[in-house]
């Protein structure tokens, strides 16, 4: 049965409220087939003109070594000593890393539309993953902008990393963090 054929026991509202960013994963591998199925759900994100301005690079299994090495090479010598081994070990414990890439349109309006679409795709992916018991954390670290990292992972000219998703089965789920009620942030303009 595909994800599109499955029915979530709760409502979409429950799914949205229950999803958490997961940073601690157990060692269970995540199948490529499941990740592809999740991406095939995620690509239904709204996008202007059906431009579908995204592509993906998946690192799992031994591929995580190349990903961790690419990240570490962006560190200064001092940061490699301070943080390098710890970060490398963490990256190797995460079952899968998904680089989500956007084609950058030189026109600002289209760029903004495309960025919004890729962000919607990432949220779709996170929700679909959560429904399947997978945890995700969406990261936007400094190495996302480093030319060395871009070169190592195959980012082409005219592309932007919108996020790196660390994916796996949760070892623990963090507690709910409260949100401000929308009413506190809403300005209503209505005719008399």
Secondary structure, 3 states (H helix, E strand, C coil): CCHHHCCCCCCHHHHHHHCCECCCECCCCCCHHHHHHHHHHHCCCCCHHHCCCEEEEEEECCHHHHHHHHHHCCCCHHHHHHHHHHHHHHHHHCCEEEEEEEECCCCHHHHHHHHHHHHHHHHHHHHHHHHCCEEEEEECCHHHHCHHHHHHHCCCCCEEEEEEEEEEEECCCCCCCCCCCHHHCCCCCCCC
